[in-house]
Amino acid sequence: MTTKTINLVEALAHERDHGVLIWLFNIGAEQVWHPSPRKGGMVDRDEQQVVNRMEEMNLLLCRSQDVIVLREQPDQAFLGMLQRLGFNLPRIEVPEPSDPLTPISELVLADEALLARLRVVAEAGHSSSRAKAWLVPYAVTPQEEAIAERCGLELIGAPSSVSARVNDKIFSRLTAQKLGFAVSEGAICADEAAIRRECGRLADLSDGPVKLIIKQPHGASGQGMYMLDELSKLDTLLSVMKRFGGSSPSSGGWLVERWHNKQMDLNYQLCIDEGGGVTMFSLKRQNVDGTVYTGSRVPAELGDALEEEVRRCAYQLGTYLYSIGYTGMASIDGFVDEGGLLVPVIEINGRFTLSTYISFLSSVLGEQHKTLSRYYRNITTTPLTYSRLCGLLAEEGLLYTPERPEGVFVYTAGTLSGTPVKRGYVNRIFTLIMADSWQEAEAYAHRLEDVIAGLASS
């Protein structure tokens, strides 16, 4: 096999003609790393079909020589918009047979013809010093390792065992403490009795109303996280936790932490190369509704001193992760608390996150914009197509185009559902709002919300 010599950040930001990247958006890796029969039995099939189509945001990172594996061909209007805006379209591969619910890596492994085509890409890379090929998944599990092995591809990312270890909220807290970072007041609790004791202790320390968060070590998108705003509700909450997530030591324990009224939520991305080099990029302010990510603000504009402190912590963290065998992309969440204290690590995602996929927009759209990302979950009574949504935005003077480079860019189409369910058509609308000032960006956001609200009756 080839040597992993590619710097992924440089390949996406500057050296866009370097090598061939084979992209795979295997969202749902947590269930592979940490299987949970309870979680597996509670999947909302209607929502999962839409979540799986978030794979299209991977197109924002592709170069023309790349290959992307998607579970179906994207809407032609969406591909046309990407081309108009200057994005490069890669070669698109679709497994056969495909379906909306089977994990994408399982589909790839079952398609011998597709595996053969990917082997051809790998073999071309082995015979050329200029066109080496790498598999770049959303996350590394044994399934992606099997794809790389069967196709002769190099895999960007840490071994699956290391990735699984890093994707653990208890690991995140212990690592932050090991590195001397500030952490939320709280504790790791092995069982229900320990949870009760820690909740009581934190309540006693509070000067005002109690507000705590209890976290399961594994889960994404706010899953396995429970807010407690009154100690009297703890019995009910523990009952819910037992039903949906377990609360025994065998589940890895739980975290109980004080909830902060934060000045800002932060996210930053790390790329750790094979030689131990650490690159921090794409520092963003996050928009968070409770525990669920709803968008970002770029540039973060933290001020020089705070940004330098984040960078120092990021480098220290990346160096430590490399020391335990972790390489590739990592996405880190932190915050600044009500008193101005930086808590640089509350969660380490040893994988891509949704925020990663919008981290290289300036390579195509330029750096002159203030950018807000906004995510909406919406149910309509009739199908919502990409063309129809863009048409509505254009009618309101909101649509971002090459001729009018400000406004709203909808950056997935597959998450707009054409399949009816009992509730209607379930849509997830991912948007980027770009303007020359934050005031203009917020004005666009308010007008966009009016358009989104009007879709509910359509």
JOSUL-V201195 format. One record per residue. N is the residue number from 0. PSI is psi in radians with two decimals (NA if undefined). OMEGA is omega in degrees with one decimal (NA if undefined). D_CENTER is the distance of its C-alpha to the mean C-alpha in whole Angstrom. Layout:
N & PSI & OMEGA & D_CENTER
N & PSI & OMEGA & D_CENTER
This chain:
0 & 2.85 & 179.1 & 29
1 & 2.93 & 175.3 & 28
2 & 2.48 & -179.2 & 27
3 & 1.46 & -175.9 & 24
4 & -0.01 & -176.2 & 25
5 & 2.39 & 170.5 & 22
6 & 1.92 & -171.1 & 20
7 & -0.66 & 179.4 & 17
8 & -0.81 & 179.3 & 17
9 & -0.68 & -179.0 & 20
10 & -0.53 & -179.2 & 20
11 & -0.55 & -174.6 & 17
12 & -0.63 & -170.9 & 19
13 & -0.88 & -175.0 & 23
14 & 1.10 & -170.2 & 24
15 & -0.10 & 175.8 & 22
16 & 0.14 & -174.1 & 25
17 & 2.08 & 172.8 & 25
18 & 3.13 & 176.8 & 24
19 & 2.21 & 178.7 & 23
20 & 2.27 & 176.5 & 19
21 & 1.98 & -169.4 & 18
22 & 2.44 & 180.0 & 15
23 & 2.10 & -176.5 & 13
24 & 1.35 & -176.3 & 10
25 & 1.05 & 178.0 & 11
26 & 2.59 & -176.2 & 9
27 & 0.24 & -177.6 & 11
28 & -0.49 & -178.5 & 12
29 & -0.65 & -179.4 & 12
30 & -0.41 & 175.8 & 15
31 & -0.75 & 179.1 & 17
32 & -0.75 & -173.1 & 16
33 & 1.30 & -175.1 & 18
34 & 2.43 & 178.5 & 20
35 & 1.92 & 178.6 & 21
36 & -0.63 & 179.9 & 23
37 & -0.82 & -179.2 & 23
38 & -0.73 & -179.3 & 19
39 & -0.54 & -178.9 & 20
40 & -0.10 & -175.5 & 23
41 & 0.30 & -178.5 & 21
42 & 2.25 & 172.6 & 19
43 & 1.84 & -173.0 & 20
44 & -0.63 & 179.9 & 20
45 & -0.79 & 179.4 & 20
46 & -0.68 & -175.7 & 17
47 & -0.62 & 177.7 & 15
48 & -0.69 & 179.6 & 17
49 & -0.75 & 179.3 & 15
50 & -0.75 & -178.6 & 12
51 & -0.50 & -180.0 & 13
52 & -0.03 & 171.1 & 13
53 & -0.20 & 177.2 & 10
54 & -0.45 & -176.6 & 11
55 & -0.40 & 178.7 & 13
56 & -0.30 & 175.0 & 10
57 & -0.43 & 179.2 & 11
58 & -0.37 & 178.6 & 14
59 & -0.32 & -178.0 & 14
60 & -0.23 & -170.2 & 14
61 & 2.63 & 170.0 & 17
62 & 2.90 & -173.1 & 20
63 & -0.53 & -177.9 & 23
64 & -0.07 & -175.0 & 24
65 & 2.99 & 175.6 & 21
66 & 2.38 & 175.7 & 20
67 & 2.40 & 177.1 & 18
68 & 2.08 & 178.7 & 18
69 & 2.71 & -178.3 & 17
70 & -0.25 & 169.1 & 19
71 & 2.82 & -179.9 & 21
72 & 2.39 & 179.5 & 22
73 & 2.82 & 174.2 & 20
74 & 2.30 & -177.8 & 22
75 & -0.56 & 177.7 & 25
76 & -0.65 & 177.3 & 25
77 & -0.82 & 178.3 & 21
78 & -0.67 & 177.8 & 22
79 & -0.70 & 178.0 & 25
80 & -0.76 & 177.9 & 23
81 & -0.79 & 179.8 & 21
82 & -0.74 & 179.1 & 24
83 & -0.62 & -177.7 & 26
84 & -0.14 & 176.4 & 23
85 & 0.07 & 176.9 & 23
86 & 2.54 & 176.7 & 20
87 & 2.33 & 176.4 & 22
88 & 2.26 & 178.2 & 21
89 & -3.14 & 168.6 & 21
90 & 2.26 & -177.5 & 23
91 & 2.19 & 176.9 & 21
92 & 2.43 & 178.6 & 22
93 & 2.15 & 178.4 & 22
94 & 2.62 & 175.6 & 23
95 & 2.24 & -6.0 & 27
96 & 2.80 & 177.3 & 27
97 & 2.74 & 172.7 & 23
98 & 2.88 & -171.6 & 22
99 & -0.20 & -172.5 & 20
100 & -0.54 & -179.4 & 19
101 & 2.32 & 177.5 & 20
102 & 2.44 & -171.9 & 17
103 & -0.65 & -179.3 & 16
104 & -0.58 & 175.5 & 18
105 & -0.69 & 177.8 & 20
106 & -0.73 & 179.7 & 22
107 & -0.81 & -176.8 & 22
108 & -0.40 & -179.9 & 24
109 & -0.13 & -175.4 & 26
110 & 1.65 & -176.3 & 27
111 & -0.61 & -179.4 & 29
112 & -0.70 & 177.8 & 30
113 & -0.76 & 177.9 & 26
114 & -0.67 & 179.0 & 26
115 & -0.71 & 179.2 & 30
116 & -0.65 & 178.1 & 28
117 & -0.57 & 175.6 & 25
118 & -0.64 & 177.8 & 28
119 & -0.73 & 177.7 & 30
120 & -0.77 & 179.9 & 27
121 & -0.76 & -178.8 & 27
122 & -0.63 & 176.2 & 31
123 & -0.63 & 178.0 & 31
124 & -0.66 & 179.4 & 29
125 & -0.48 & -176.5 & 31
126 & 0.04 & -177.6 & 34
127 & 2.36 & 177.9 & 33
128 & -0.13 & -175.5 & 32
129 & -0.18 & -171.6 & 30
130 & 0.64 & 178.7 & 28
131 & 2.63 & -174.1 & 27
132 & 2.42 & 179.6 & 24
133 & 2.48 & 172.6 & 20
134 & 2.19 & -177.7 & 18
135 & 1.63 & 178.7 & 14
136 & 2.88 & 170.8 & 12
137 & -0.69 & -180.0 & 8
138 & 2.76 & -179.3 & 10
139 & 2.02 & 172.2 & 14
140 & 3.08 & 177.5 & 16
141 & -0.45 & -180.0 & 20
142 & -0.74 & 179.7 & 19
143 & -0.57 & 174.1 & 18
144 & -0.66 & 178.7 & 20
145 & -0.70 & 177.5 & 23
146 & -0.83 & -179.8 & 22
147 & -0.74 & -178.9 & 22
148 & -0.77 & -176.4 & 26
149 & -0.43 & -178.1 & 27
150 & -0.12 & -178.0 & 26
151 & 0.52 & -178.5 & 27
152 & 2.60 & 168.0 & 24
153 & 2.55 & -176.2 & 23
154 & 2.16 & 175.9 & 19
155 & 2.04 & 180.0 & 17
156 & 2.90 & -179.2 & 15
157 & 2.81 & 172.6 & 17
158 & 2.62 & -174.9 & 19
159 & -0.61 & -179.7 & 18
160 & -0.66 & 178.5 & 20
161 & -0.73 & 178.6 & 19
162 & -0.74 & 178.4 & 15
163 & -0.68 & 179.0 & 16
164 & -0.72 & -177.4 & 18
165 & -0.59 & -178.6 & 15
166 & 1.13 & -175.4 & 13
167 & 2.13 & -174.8 & 15
168 & -0.49 & 175.0 & 16
169 & -0.73 & 174.9 & 19
170 & -0.73 & -179.4 & 19
171 & -0.80 & -178.8 & 17
172 & -0.80 & -178.9 & 20
173 & -0.67 & 178.4 & 22
174 & -0.79 & 178.7 & 21
175 & -0.73 & 179.1 & 21
176 & -0.71 & 179.3 & 24
177 & -0.65 & -177.7 & 26
178 & 0.00 & 177.1 & 25
179 & 0.31 & 178.8 & 26
180 & 2.70 & 171.8 & 24
181 & 2.45 & 176.4 & 24
182 & 2.84 & 176.5 & 23
183 & 2.57 & 172.9 & 23
184 & 2.27 & -178.5 & 26
185 & -2.89 & -176.3 & 26
186 & 2.81 & 171.0 & 26
187 & 2.25 & -174.4 & 25
188 & 2.20 & -175.3 & 27
189 & -0.40 & -175.4 & 28
190 & -3.11 & -175.9 & 30
191 & -0.69 & -179.9 & 31
192 & -0.72 & 179.1 & 34
193 & -0.66 & 176.6 & 32
194 & -0.78 & -180.0 & 29
195 & -0.76 & -179.6 & 32
196 & -0.77 & -177.1 & 34
197 & -0.68 & 176.8 & 31
198 & -0.74 & 177.9 & 30
199 & -0.73 & 179.6 & 34
200 & -0.80 & -179.4 & 34
201 & -0.61 & 176.9 & 31
202 & -0.69 & 178.7 & 33
203 & -0.53 & -179.2 & 36
204 & -0.29 & -174.1 & 34
205 & 2.35 & 177.2 & 33
206 & -0.40 & -177.9 & 35
207 & -2.65 & 178.6 & 34
208 & 2.45 & 179.9 & 32
209 & 2.42 & 172.8 & 30
210 & 1.96 & -174.6 & 27
211 & 2.83 & 173.0 & 25
212 & 2.35 & 177.6 & 21
213 & 2.21 & -172.2 & 21
214 & 2.30 & 165.7 & 18
215 & 2.53 & -174.5 & 18
216 & -0.43 & -175.6 & 17
217 & 2.55 & 179.7 & 15
218 & 2.76 & -178.3 & 12
219 & 2.85 & 175.8 & 9
220 & 0.68 & 175.9 & 8
221 & -0.02 & 179.4 & 12
222 & 2.50 & 178.4 & 14
223 & 0.39 & 177.9 & 17
224 & 2.29 & -171.9 & 17
225 & 2.21 & 178.9 & 20
226 & 2.45 & 177.1 & 22
227 & 1.98 & -179.1 & 26
228 & -0.06 & 174.3 & 28
229 & 2.28 & -178.3 & 31
230 & -0.49 & 180.0 & 33
231 & -0.30 & -179.4 & 35
232 & 0.04 & -172.4 & 32
233 & -0.71 & -180.0 & 31
234 & -0.79 & 179.4 & 33
235 & -0.74 & -179.1 & 31
236 & -0.73 & 178.7 & 27
237 & -0.62 & 176.9 & 28
238 & -0.75 & 177.4 & 30
239 & -0.75 & -179.7 & 26
240 & -0.72 & 178.6 & 25
241 & -0.71 & -176.7 & 27
242 & -0.73 & -171.4 & 27
243 & -0.42 & -173.9 & 23
244 & -0.20 & -174.7 & 22
245 & 2.65 & 178.6 & 25
246 & 0.53 & -179.5 & 26
247 & 2.83 & 177.2 & 28
248 & -0.49 & -179.0 & 28
249 & -0.35 & 178.5 & 27
250 & 0.06 & 178.6 & 24
251 & 0.07 & -178.9 & 23
252 & -2.99 & -177.7 & 24
253 & 2.76 & 170.9 & 23
254 & 2.35 & 170.7 & 22
255 & 2.15 & -176.3 & 24
256 & 2.67 & 173.5 & 23
257 & 2.40 & 175.5 & 25
258 & 2.37 & -177.8 & 22
259 & 2.46 & 167.0 & 23
260 & 1.64 & -165.9 & 23
261 & 2.56 & 169.5 & 21
262 & -0.64 & 179.2 & 22
263 & 2.55 & 169.1 & 19
264 & 2.49 & -176.5 & 15
265 & 2.65 & 168.6 & 14
266 & 2.43 & 172.5 & 11
267 & 2.66 & -176.7 & 12
268 & 2.49 & 174.8 & 11
269 & 2.47 & 168.8 & 13
270 & 2.08 & -177.1 & 15
271 & 2.02 & -174.0 & 17
272 & 3.07 & -173.7 & 20
273 & -0.37 & 178.5 & 23
274 & 0.04 & -179.9 & 25
275 & 0.05 & 176.3 & 23
276 & 2.41 & -177.5 & 23
277 & 2.15 & 175.5 & 20
278 & 2.12 & 171.7 & 18
279 & 2.38 & 179.3 & 16
280 & 2.89 & 171.9 & 15
281 & 0.96 & 172.8 & 13
282 & 2.18 & -176.2 & 14
283 & 2.64 & 162.0 & 13
284 & 2.35 & -177.8 & 14
285 & 2.51 & 168.4 & 12
286 & 2.09 & -175.4 & 13
287 & 2.23 & 175.6 & 13
288 & 1.69 & -174.0 & 15
289 & -1.79 & 178.6 & 17
290 & 0.09 & -173.5 & 14
291 & 2.23 & 178.3 & 11
292 & 2.27 & 178.3 & 9
293 & -0.05 & 178.5 & 11
294 & -3.07 & -175.2 & 11
295 & 2.92 & 175.0 & 12
296 & 2.17 & -178.6 & 15
297 & 2.29 & 0.9 & 16
298 & 2.77 & -175.4 & 18
299 & -0.59 & 178.2 & 18
300 & 1.08 & -178.1 & 22
301 & -0.29 & -168.7 & 22
302 & 2.58 & -172.5 & 25
303 & -0.77 & -174.2 & 26
304 & -0.81 & -179.0 & 27
305 & -0.72 & 179.4 & 24
306 & -0.68 & 178.7 & 22
307 & -0.64 & 177.8 & 24
308 & -0.71 & 176.9 & 24
309 & -0.78 & -179.0 & 20
310 & -0.69 & 178.4 & 20
311 & -0.80 & 179.3 & 23
312 & -0.68 & -179.2 & 21
313 & -0.76 & 179.9 & 18
314 & -0.73 & 178.9 & 21
315 & -0.75 & 179.4 & 22
316 & -0.82 & -179.5 & 19
317 & -0.69 & 178.5 & 18
318 & -0.70 & 177.5 & 22
319 & -0.77 & 179.6 & 22
320 & -0.69 & 177.5 & 19
321 & -0.63 & -177.8 & 21
322 & -0.38 & 178.3 & 24
323 & 0.16 & 173.8 & 23
324 & 0.21 & -178.6 & 22
325 & 2.29 & 172.3 & 18
326 & 2.95 & -179.7 & 17
327 & -2.77 & -177.0 & 15
328 & 2.55 & 170.4 & 11
329 & 2.52 & -179.5 & 10
330 & 2.17 & -170.4 & 8
331 & 2.31 & 174.1 & 10
332 & 2.42 & 175.2 & 11
333 & -3.01 & 177.1 & 15
334 & 2.92 & 170.7 & 17
335 & 2.17 & -172.9 & 21
336 & -3.12 & -174.7 & 23
337 & -0.41 & 179.8 & 26
338 & 0.06 & 179.8 & 28
339 & 0.12 & -179.8 & 26
340 & 2.28 & 175.8 & 25
341 & 2.14 & 169.7 & 22
342 & 1.67 & -165.4 & 20
343 & -0.28 & -178.0 & 18
344 & 1.94 & 167.2 & 16
345 & -0.38 & 176.7 & 15
346 & 2.28 & 174.3 & 12
347 & 2.09 & 174.5 & 11
348 & 1.86 & -179.6 & 8
349 & 1.04 & -174.5 & 10
350 & 3.13 & 168.1 & 8
351 & 2.76 & 166.5 & 5
352 & 3.04 & 178.3 & 2
353 & -0.56 & 179.3 & 3
354 & -0.53 & -179.7 & 5
355 & -0.66 & -172.3 & 6
356 & -0.25 & 176.2 & 8
357 & 0.44 & -175.0 & 10
358 & -0.16 & -174.8 & 11
359 & 0.47 & -178.1 & 14
360 & -0.58 & -176.8 & 16
361 & -0.40 & 177.9 & 19
362 & -0.43 & -178.8 & 20
363 & -0.80 & -171.8 & 20
364 & -0.14 & -177.8 & 21
365 & 2.97 & -173.3 & 23
366 & 0.25 & -173.3 & 22
367 & -0.15 & -170.3 & 24
368 & 2.65 & 157.7 & 22
369 & 2.28 & -172.6 & 21
370 & 2.22 & 170.7 & 17
371 & 2.35 & 168.0 & 16
372 & 2.45 & -179.1 & 13
373 & 2.41 & 179.7 & 14
374 & 2.37 & -179.1 & 12
375 & 2.40 & 169.7 & 15
376 & 2.28 & -169.5 & 16
377 & 2.51 & 176.1 & 20
378 & 2.21 & 179.8 & 23
379 & 2.81 & -180.0 & 25
380 & -0.28 & 176.7 & 29
381 & 2.81 & -178.5 & 29
382 & 2.44 & 177.4 & 26
383 & 1.85 & 179.4 & 24
384 & 2.85 & 178.7 & 24
385 & -0.75 & -179.6 & 22
386 & -0.74 & -179.1 & 26
387 & -0.77 & -179.4 & 27
388 & -0.79 & 178.4 & 24
389 & -0.62 & 177.2 & 24
390 & -0.73 & 177.8 & 28
391 & -0.72 & 178.7 & 28
392 & -0.68 & 178.9 & 26
393 & -0.73 & 178.7 & 29
394 & -0.58 & -179.2 & 31
395 & 0.09 & -179.4 & 30
396 & 0.54 & -175.3 & 30
397 & -0.27 & -169.2 & 26
398 & 2.24 & 174.0 & 25
399 & 2.22 & 178.8 & 24
400 & 2.89 & 176.2 & 26
401 & -0.59 & -179.2 & 27
402 & -0.46 & -179.3 & 30
403 & 1.39 & -170.6 & 29
404 & 1.02 & 168.5 & 26
405 & 2.71 & -178.0 & 25
406 & -2.52 & -168.7 & 23
407 & 2.24 & 174.7 & 21
408 & 2.09 & 176.7 & 19
409 & 2.05 & -167.0 & 17
410 & 0.28 & 162.3 & 14
411 & 2.69 & 175.0 & 14
412 & -0.56 & -177.3 & 17
413 & -0.35 & 178.4 & 17
414 & -0.01 & 171.8 & 15
415 & 1.94 & -166.1 & 19
416 & 2.38 & 172.4 & 21
417 & 0.09 & -177.5 & 24
418 & 2.05 & -177.9 & 25
419 & 2.52 & 171.4 & 27
420 & -3.12 & -176.1 & 26
421 & -0.60 & -176.8 & 28
422 & -0.23 & -174.2 & 27
423 & -2.45 & 178.3 & 27
424 & 2.03 & -176.2 & 24
425 & 2.17 & -177.9 & 20
426 & 2.53 & 166.8 & 18
427 & 2.09 & -173.4 & 15
428 & 1.98 & -179.6 & 15
429 & 2.13 & -174.9 & 13
430 & 2.64 & 168.5 & 15
431 & 2.29 & 179.6 & 15
432 & 2.05 & -174.2 & 18
433 & 2.32 & -178.1 & 20
434 & 3.04 & -178.6 & 24
435 & -0.26 & 179.1 & 26
436 & 2.79 & 178.0 & 26
437 & -0.58 & 178.6 & 24
438 & -0.77 & 178.0 & 27
439 & -0.70 & 180.0 & 27
440 & -0.75 & 179.4 & 23
441 & -0.62 & 177.5 & 23
442 & -0.74 & 175.7 & 26
443 & -0.70 & -178.3 & 24
444 & -0.73 & 179.5 & 22
445 & -0.73 & 178.7 & 24
446 & -0.65 & 176.5 & 26
447 & -0.73 & 179.6 & 23
448 & -0.61 & 176.8 & 23
449 & -0.72 & 178.3 & 26
450 & -0.80 & -179.7 & 26
451 & -0.76 & -179.7 & 23
452 & -0.63 & -179.9 & 25
453 & -0.33 & -179.5 & 28
454 & -0.42 & -175.0 & 26
455 & -0.49 & -178.0 & 26
456 & 0.16 & -176.0 & 30
457 & NA & NA & 30
